[in-house]
């Protein structure tokens, strides 16, 4: 488990900002070639002394397949209650889903 706290001012607008993020993650080597990972984090955001009414949540599932010099990686990410901008608080219902497929080759 990891806890990250950042505070200071944002670059676009002079306002006080504080973010507290808790992250937990784990990976498991199912076989020599196949690895599965899961990460979950929450973000508590405060802007100009006003705390977000909801925490942002991010869940990521990763599956990687190793073929020697070639690695195929698939990520499925679900974000809930994200902020609209770095200067704003989290927004209830601002959800998104992303899927990413990555192929890497080592020469």
Secondary structure, DSSP 8 states (H G I E B T S, - for coil): -EEEEEEEE-SSS--EEEEEEEEEEEEEESSSSEEEEEEEEEEEEEETTEE-SS-EEEEEEEEEEE-SSEEEEEEEEEEES-BSSTTS-B-TT--EEEEEEEEEE--
